[in-house]
Amino acid sequence: MESSITESTALWYVGGRACELRARPLPEPGANQVLVVATHGAVSRGTETLVLEGLVPASESERMRCPHMDGAFSFPAKYGYVSVGYVARCGAGAEALQGRRVFCLHPHETAYVVDAAMANPIPAGTPSPRAVLAPNFETAINVVWDAKISVGDRVAVVGAGVVGCLVAYVASKIPGCAVVLVDVNPARRRVAERLGVGFRLASDLDASDGDRDVVVHASGHPAGAATALGLAGDEALVVEASWYGARPVALPLGEAFHARRLTLRSSQVGQLPADRRPRWTYARRLAVALDLAADPTLDVLFEDAWIDFDELHEAIPRVCGDGASGLCHRIFYPARPVDVGAGWSSVYSQAKGVPYYTNETAGTTRWKPPDHLPGPPANAPH
């Protein structure tokens, strides 16, 4: 069995709606750094479709860069921001993270070195395969904050993608809120029912569906934005949670729009709402998102089939293509042993959800880290 990782492999967007896998040497972690081995990931279909199609406006290229991105949106670009893994090796000062499961805002890559502060420990109650929802949960939390949804509000969420479903899920936990998901796909009814919210097919909407206190648009399509405006009651707030990149969008702002005194507000996860900044940090918001992902009900948001990382470059154009359906497409990284020194290797166990340690020379396998490593990690079974 190979006992050391000396290079990593990452997905790169190369233009022409194409992707490829590229290898690079893997450095050792320095002081206050960790080596993370990826175990799970997810495709952020809305954003990554814009990247794939070259639709990130030049004016937004700096704002849209994700942590640890390489290259540029003019191609090639190493992009992505959903990576779940475990800490295989630590630099000085980061020993407390040894063996911990972590979430990182990092492109799709088999292994990588990051500052310890960027490796966010996953709570024991949240399994790694579900922790990939964390970035979408952060977006949903921000949307609910921007929408100022409060007790008893009548809320409509247009667009039952992952973000829209999570917005509806979070809003439904506020006492007295009546939440309905609206989508063009009748299959989303089952998802809404599992999440405990109402559902309306967009083609079946009538006057009784309107007069909403808050409407959130998350479909990514201009027609959905028009639907959202139509569902809003007088003086209501409409929150635009979709991002269109370089695509122009026409909205029906004539007729009764002004007489109804509607408020149209944008929401973007990259900024905390102004009224939250004195008390909240990005790290605190992410920690809440990882906690919320513990609910097994959320498994309804996942596609049954996993994408093997070794095939990701072929899958992305399909998953992000015209007419593509489905919700969250998850990425599976094949287990790769990592040399942790003194004859020991760590290997991630999909069955247990944590790494184990093996010494082939001694014929020994154990769940706790070997004596030369700090430990045991708080989430290791023993």
C-alpha positions as CSV (number, residue, x, y, z in Angstrom):
1,M,0.0,0.0,0.0
2,E,1.3,3.5,-0.9
3,S,2.1,5.2,2.4
4,S,2.7,8.8,1.4
5,I,1.0,11.6,-0.6
6,T,3.6,13.8,-2.3
7,E,1.3,15.5,-4.8
8,S,-2.3,16.6,-5.0
9,T,-4.7,16.7,-8.0
10,A,-7.1,19.6,-8.5
11,L,-10.0,20.4,-10.9
12,W,-9.3,23.3,-13.3
13,Y,-11.7,25.2,-15.5
14,V,-9.9,25.7,-18.8
15,G,-12.4,27.4,-21.1
16,G,-14.7,26.2,-23.8
17,R,-17.0,24.6,-21.2
18,A,-14.2,22.2,-20.4
19,C,-12.4,21.1,-17.3
20,E,-9.3,19.0,-16.6
21,L,-7.4,17.5,-13.6
22,R,-4.0,18.8,-12.9
23,A,-1.4,17.5,-10.4
24,R,1.0,19.6,-8.4
25,P,3.7,18.9,-5.7
26,L,2.2,19.0,-2.2
27,P,4.2,21.1,0.3
28,E,4.7,20.2,3.9
29,P,2.6,22.3,6.4
30,G,4.5,25.1,8.0
31,A,3.9,26.8,11.4
32,N,0.2,27.1,12.1
33,Q,-0.7,25.2,9.0
34,V,-2.3,21.9,8.3
35,L,-2.4,19.3,5.6
36,V,-6.0,18.4,4.8
37,V,-6.9,15.3,2.8
38,A,-10.3,15.7,1.1
39,T,-13.0,13.1,1.6
40,H,-16.1,14.8,0.3
41,G,-17.1,17.8,-1.7
42,A,-20.0,19.3,-3.7
43,V,-20.6,21.2,-6.9
44,S,-22.0,24.7,-6.4
45,R,-24.0,24.4,-9.6
46,G,-25.2,28.0,-9.9
47,T,-21.8,29.7,-9.4
48,E,-19.8,27.0,-11.1
49,T,-22.0,27.1,-14.2
50,L,-21.1,30.8,-14.5
51,V,-17.4,30.0,-14.1
52,L,-17.6,27.2,-16.6
53,E,-19.3,29.4,-19.2
54,G,-17.0,32.3,-18.7
55,L,-19.9,34.5,-17.4
56,V,-18.1,36.1,-14.4
57,P,-18.0,39.8,-15.2
58,A,-14.6,41.4,-15.2
59,S,-15.9,44.0,-12.8
60,E,-16.7,41.3,-10.2
61,S,-13.7,39.1,-10.7
62,E,-11.9,40.1,-7.5
63,R,-15.1,39.9,-5.4
64,M,-15.9,36.5,-6.8
65,R,-12.5,34.9,-6.1
66,C,-12.8,32.2,-3.5
67,P,-10.2,31.4,-0.9
68,H,-7.2,29.5,-2.3
69,M,-8.3,30.0,-5.9
70,D,-5.6,29.8,-8.5
71,G,-5.6,31.3,-12.0
72,A,-8.3,33.7,-13.3
73,F,-11.9,33.6,-14.5
74,S,-10.5,34.3,-18.0
75,F,-9.1,30.8,-17.7
76,P,-7.6,28.6,-16.5
77,A,-9.0,28.7,-13.0
78,K,-8.9,26.4,-10.1
79,Y,-12.2,27.1,-8.5
80,G,-14.7,25.7,-6.0
81,Y,-15.4,26.3,-2.3
82,V,-16.9,23.1,-0.8
83,S,-14.3,20.8,0.7
84,V,-14.6,18.4,3.6
85,G,-11.7,16.3,4.8
86,Y,-9.5,15.6,7.7
87,V,-6.2,16.9,9.0
88,A,-3.5,14.4,8.3
89,R,-0.4,16.4,9.3
90,C,0.1,19.6,11.3
91,G,2.8,22.3,11.5
92,A,4.0,23.7,14.8
93,G,1.2,25.4,16.6
94,A,-1.6,23.5,14.9
95,E,-1.4,20.2,16.7
96,A,-4.8,20.5,18.2
97,L,-6.3,19.8,14.8
98,Q,-4.5,16.5,14.2
99,G,-7.0,13.9,13.0
100,R,-10.0,16.3,13.1
101,R,-12.6,16.4,10.5
102,V,-12.7,19.9,9.0
103,F,-14.6,22.0,6.4
104,C,-12.6,24.3,4.2
105,L,-13.6,26.9,1.6
106,H,-11.2,25.4,-0.9
107,P,-11.3,24.4,-4.6
108,H,-11.9,20.8,-5.6
109,E,-8.5,19.2,-4.8
110,T,-7.5,15.8,-3.3
111,A,-5.2,17.3,-0.6
112,Y,-3.9,20.8,0.3
113,V,-2.1,22.8,2.9
114,V,-4.0,25.8,4.5
115,D,-3.6,28.0,7.5
116,A,-5.1,26.3,10.6
117,A,-7.6,29.1,10.9
118,M,-9.1,28.1,7.6
119,A,-9.7,24.5,8.7
120,N,-13.1,24.6,10.5
121,P,-13.8,21.7,12.8
122,I,-16.9,19.8,12.0
123,P,-19.1,19.1,15.1
124,A,-19.5,15.5,16.1
125,G,-23.2,15.4,15.3
126,T,-22.7,16.4,11.7
127,P,-21.5,13.6,9.3
128,S,-18.9,14.6,6.7
129,P,-21.2,13.8,3.7
130,R,-23.8,16.3,5.0
131,A,-21.2,18.9,6.0
132,V,-20.9,19.9,2.3
133,L,-24.1,21.9,2.8
134,A,-22.3,24.4,5.0
135,P,-21.7,27.1,2.3
136,N,-25.3,26.9,1.1
137,F,-26.5,27.1,4.7
138,E,-24.3,30.3,5.1
139,T,-26.1,31.8,2.1
140,A,-29.5,30.8,3.5
141,I,-28.7,32.3,6.9
142,N,-27.6,35.6,5.3
143,V,-30.8,35.7,3.1
144,V,-33.0,35.2,6.2
145,W,-31.1,38.0,8.0
146,D,-31.4,40.3,5.0
147,A,-35.1,39.4,4.6
148,K,-35.7,40.2,8.3
149,I,-38.2,37.3,8.5
150,S,-39.9,37.4,11.9
151,V,-42.6,35.6,13.9
152,G,-45.8,35.0,12.0
153,D,-44.6,36.2,8.6
154,R,-46.1,34.8,5.4
155,V,-43.1,33.9,3.3
156,A,-42.7,32.6,-0.3
157,V,-39.4,31.3,-1.7
158,V,-39.3,31.1,-5.5
159,G,-36.8,28.6,-6.7
160,A,-36.5,25.2,-5.0
161,G,-32.8,24.7,-5.6
162,V,-30.5,23.9,-2.7
163,V,-30.3,27.6,-1.5
164,G,-34.0,28.1,-1.9
165,C,-34.8,24.9,0.0
166,L,-32.5,25.9,2.8
167,V,-33.9,29.4,3.0
168,A,-37.4,27.8,3.3
169,Y,-36.1,25.3,5.9
170,V,-34.5,28.0,8.1
171,A,-37.5,30.4,7.8
172,S,-39.9,27.5,8.8
173,K,-38.2,27.2,12.1
174,I,-39.3,30.8,13.1
175,P,-42.5,30.4,15.1
176,G,-45.7,31.1,13.3
177,C,-44.1,31.5,9.8
178,A,-46.1,30.1,6.9
179,V,-43.5,29.2,4.3
180,V,-44.2,28.0,0.8
181,L,-41.7,26.9,-1.9
182,V,-42.5,27.8,-5.5
183,D,-40.9,26.0,-8.4
184,V,-41.5,25.0,-12.0
185,N,-40.5,21.4,-11.3
186,P,-43.3,19.3,-9.8
187,A,-40.7,16.8,-8.3
188,R,-39.8,19.5,-5.8
189,R,-43.1,19.0,-4.0
190,R,-41.6,15.9,-2.4
191,V,-38.6,17.8,-1.2
192,A,-40.8,20.6,0.3
193,E,-42.9,18.0,2.1
194,R,-39.8,16.4,3.6
195,L,-38.6,19.8,4.7
196,G,-42.0,20.6,6.3
197,V,-42.9,23.6,4.1
198,G,-45.7,24.2,1.6
199,F,-45.3,23.9,-2.2
200,R,-46.9,25.5,-5.2
201,L,-46.1,24.8,-8.8
202,A,-45.4,28.1,-10.5
203,S,-47.9,27.4,-13.3
204,D,-50.7,26.8,-10.7
205,L,-50.2,30.1,-8.8
206,D,-53.3,32.3,-8.5
207,A,-54.4,35.4,-6.6
208,S,-54.7,33.4,-3.3
209,D,-51.0,32.8,-3.3
210,G,-50.1,36.5,-3.2
211,D,-50.0,39.1,-0.4
212,R,-46.8,37.7,1.1
213,D,-44.9,39.7,3.7
214,V,-41.6,38.5,2.4
215,V,-40.6,36.9,-0.9
216,V,-37.2,35.4,-1.6
217,H,-36.1,34.8,-5.2
218,A,-33.5,32.0,-5.6
219,S,-34.2,30.4,-8.9
220,G,-31.5,32.1,-10.9
221,H,-33.9,32.9,-13.8
222,P,-35.5,36.2,-14.6
223,A,-38.9,34.6,-14.9
224,G,-38.6,33.6,-11.3
225,A,-37.9,37.1,-10.3
226,A,-41.0,38.3,-12.0
227,T,-43.0,35.6,-10.2
228,A,-41.5,36.8,-6.9
229,L,-42.6,40.4,-7.5
230,G,-46.1,39.1,-8.2
231,L,-46.3,37.2,-4.9
232,A,-45.4,40.2,-2.8
233,G,-48.1,42.1,-0.9
234,D,-48.2,45.9,-0.6
235,E,-45.2,47.3,1.2
236,A,-43.6,43.9,1.1
237,L,-39.9,43.0,0.9
238,V,-38.5,41.0,-2.1
239,V,-35.0,39.7,-1.6
240,E,-33.0,38.7,-4.7
241,A,-30.7,35.9,-3.8
242,S,-29.8,34.8,-7.3
243,W,-26.7,35.9,-9.1
244,Y,-26.8,36.2,-12.9
245,G,-23.1,37.0,-13.6
246,A,-22.8,38.8,-16.9
247,R,-26.3,37.9,-18.1
248,P,-28.7,40.9,-18.4
249,V,-32.0,40.7,-16.5
250,A,-35.3,42.4,-17.3
251,L,-37.8,42.9,-14.5
252,P,-41.4,44.1,-14.7
253,L,-41.1,47.3,-12.7
254,G,-44.0,49.0,-14.4
255,E,-47.8,48.8,-13.8
256,A,-48.5,48.5,-10.0
257,F,-44.9,48.1,-8.8
258,H,-44.5,51.6,-7.5
259,A,-48.1,51.9,-6.2
260,R,-47.5,48.8,-4.1
261,R,-44.4,50.4,-2.6
262,L,-42.3,47.2,-2.9
263,T,-38.8,47.0,-1.6
264,L,-36.3,45.0,-3.7
265,R,-33.1,44.1,-1.8
266,S,-30.1,42.1,-3.0
267,S,-28.4,39.5,-0.7
268,Q,-24.9,38.1,-1.1
269,V,-23.1,35.8,1.2
270,G,-19.8,37.6,0.9
271,Q,-21.0,40.4,3.3
272,L,-22.6,40.1,6.7
273,P,-25.7,42.4,7.0
274,A,-24.8,45.7,8.6
275,D,-26.8,45.1,11.7
276,R,-25.0,41.8,12.3
277,R,-21.4,42.9,11.9
278,P,-20.9,44.2,15.5
279,R,-21.6,40.8,16.9
280,W,-21.1,38.2,14.1
281,T,-18.0,37.0,12.2
282,Y,-17.8,34.8,9.2
283,A,-16.4,32.0,11.4
284,R,-19.3,32.2,13.8
285,R,-21.8,32.1,10.9
286,L,-20.0,29.0,9.4
287,A,-20.0,27.3,12.8
288,V,-23.8,27.7,12.9
289,A,-24.1,26.4,9.4
290,L,-22.1,23.3,10.3
291,D,-24.3,22.7,13.3
292,L,-27.5,23.1,11.3
293,A,-26.3,20.5,8.8
294,A,-26.7,17.8,11.5
295,D,-30.4,17.3,10.7
296,P,-30.8,14.1,8.7
297,T,-33.9,15.5,7.1
298,L,-31.6,17.5,4.8
299,D,-30.5,14.4,3.0
300,V,-33.5,14.9,0.7
301,L,-31.4,17.7,-0.9
302,F,-28.7,15.2,-2.2
303,E,-28.6,13.4,-5.5
304,D,-28.4,9.6,-5.0
305,A,-25.3,9.2,-7.2
306,W,-21.9,10.5,-6.1
307,I,-19.4,12.0,-8.5
308,D,-16.0,10.3,-8.2
309,F,-13.4,13.0,-8.1
310,D,-11.3,11.1,-10.7
311,E,-14.3,11.7,-13.1
312,L,-15.2,15.3,-12.0
313,H,-13.6,16.9,-15.0
314,E,-16.1,15.0,-17.2
315,A,-19.0,15.4,-14.9
316,I,-18.9,19.2,-14.4
317,P,-20.0,20.1,-18.0
318,R,-22.9,17.7,-17.6
319,V,-24.0,18.7,-14.2
320,C,-23.7,22.4,-15.1
321,G,-25.2,22.0,-18.6
322,D,-28.4,23.3,-20.1
323,G,-31.4,21.4,-18.8
324,A,-29.4,19.8,-16.0
325,S,-31.6,18.9,-13.1
326,G,-31.1,17.7,-9.6
327,L,-30.2,19.3,-6.3
328,C,-26.8,18.9,-4.6
329,H,-24.3,16.9,-6.5
330,R,-21.7,15.5,-4.1
331,I,-18.1,14.6,-4.8
332,F,-16.5,11.5,-3.4
333,Y,-12.7,11.4,-3.0
334,P,-11.2,7.9,-3.0
335,A,-9.3,7.1,0.2
336,R,-5.6,7.8,-0.1
337,P,-3.1,6.8,2.7
338,V,-1.0,9.6,4.1
339,D,2.4,9.2,5.8
340,V,2.2,10.7,9.3
341,G,5.7,9.6,10.3
342,A,7.4,6.8,12.4
343,G,6.1,4.2,10.0
344,W,2.5,5.1,10.4
345,S,-0.1,6.1,7.8
346,S,-3.6,7.6,8.2
347,V,-6.5,6.5,6.0
348,Y,-10.0,7.9,6.1
349,S,-12.7,5.3,6.9
350,Q,-16.0,6.0,5.0
351,A,-17.8,3.6,7.3
352,K,-16.7,5.3,10.5
353,G,-16.5,8.8,9.2
354,V,-13.0,9.4,10.7
355,P,-9.4,8.5,9.9
356,Y,-7.7,5.4,11.3
357,Y,-4.0,4.7,11.6
358,T,-2.0,1.8,10.3
359,N,1.6,0.6,10.6
360,E,2.2,-2.1,8.0
361,T,5.6,-3.0,9.4
362,A,4.2,-3.7,12.8
363,G,1.0,-5.1,11.4
364,T,-1.0,-2.7,13.7
365,T,-4.2,-0.7,13.1
366,R,-5.7,1.7,15.6
367,W,-8.3,4.5,15.8
368,K,-6.3,6.7,18.1
369,P,-3.3,8.6,16.7
370,P,0.1,6.9,17.3
371,D,2.2,8.0,20.2
372,H,4.3,10.5,18.2
373,L,1.2,12.4,17.2
374,P,-1.0,14.6,19.5
375,G,-4.3,13.1,20.3
376,P,-6.7,11.5,20.5
377,P,-8.9,13.9,18.5
378,A,-12.2,14.7,20.1
379,N,-14.2,13.1,17.3
380,A,-12.3,9.7,17.1
381,P,-14.2,6.6,18.2
382,H,-12.5,4.8,21.2
